[in-house]
Amino acid sequence: MKTVCMCGSFRHYDEMVALRDVLLASGTTCEWPTSEGRRNPTTMTDEEARAAILVHLERMDRADLILVYNEDGYLGSSVVMEIGYAYARRRPIYTIAPISDPFLRGLVTGVVSAEEFLRLARA
């Protein structure tokens, strides 16, 4: 089993949690989203926001696979940074929707459905 870390906009948080639950039920370790409640980033101080992203980068370092949950094709600036980080750390990066930006698209290992990703994570 692989360890997975999801990256995505908080607008898809509920969908990411649902997929995390499926991954966990299949025996896959999922670094994020975690079972602890999320915090609204707009209420964080700069120090808290910095600490939160550093913790997330550490989670990405522990993962074997990165899944970018971009259901509607949306990539926020934090997710774009996370794609670059994952690529630099040589992590396979999968998205669930195509990325239109040709520079970012070149960093992605593949575009997969949630079901296909589950198969990859179980392999």
N, C-alpha and C positions, 0 to 999 in steps of 0.2 A: 504494500500500500504506500501511496505517496502522501506527502504532507502538502497541503494546499493553502495558499493565501489569496483571498479575493481583494481586488481593488475596484473601486467604483464610486460613483456619486452617491451622496446620502439620499438623493431622490429615489434610489433603488434599494434602499436599506432593507425594507421588508422582504423584497424578492431575494436579496442576498442571504438574509437570515433563513428563509425557506430552503434555499439551495444548501446552505451550511447544514441544516438539519438533515437533509437527505444524505449529504456526504458523511456526516457523523454516524447516521444509521447504517451506512454501508461499511463502517469501520475505518474511514479515512479521517486523518487528523486535519482539522481546518484551523489555521492560525487566526483568521479574521473573516467575517465578524465574530466577535467573542460573545459569550453568553451574558457578559455584564452589559448593563444599559449604555446606550450611546449618549453622548453629550452634544448639545448644539454648539457647533464651532463658533458661532457668532457671539457666544457668551464667554468665550475663553480669552484669557490674557495672552499676550504674545508669548510669554514663557510657557504657558500651558499648551498653546498650540504647537510650539516647537517641540516640547516634550512628547506630545501625542504623535507627531509625525515621526520622531526618532524611534518611538516604540513600534510604530507600524513598520518602519524600515527594518528593524530587528526581526519582526515577524516574517517579513519577506525573506530575510536571510536564512531563516529556518525552514522555509518552504522549498519543496522540490519543483512545484509548478505554480505559476501565477495565472489567475483567471481575472481578466478585466471584464467586469459586468457592465456592459455598455448597451443595454437592451435597445435603446432608441438611437444608438450611435453617438450619444453625447459623451464627451470626454472633458471633464473639468481640468483646470490647470494642475491641481494636485495629482490627478490620475495620469496626466501627461508626464509629470515628474516621476511618478512611480514606474511608468513604463520604461523610461530612460534608466532609472536605477536598476530595475530588474534585468534589463538588457546588459548593463555594465557588470552586473553580478552573475551573468551567464545563466539566468533562469529562463526556462521555456515560458513563453508568454502566449496565452490563448485569449481570444476575445469571443464574445457571443454574437457580435455584429461586426460587419466590415468597418474598417477605419478609412475615412476618405483621404486623410493627409498622407501623401506618398512617402514622406520621410518616416513617419511613425509606422506606417503599414509595413515598411521594410524591417522593422524591429520585431514584428509579431511572428510567432511560430506558426499559428494557424487560427482560423475562425471555426468555432465548433458550437454545436447546440449544447444545451445543458446536459442532455443525455450522453452525447459523445464525450463531454468532459468527464462525466462520471466514470465512463469506461476507461479513460486515460488515467484517472486518479486511482482506480482499482488495479491497474496493471502493475 
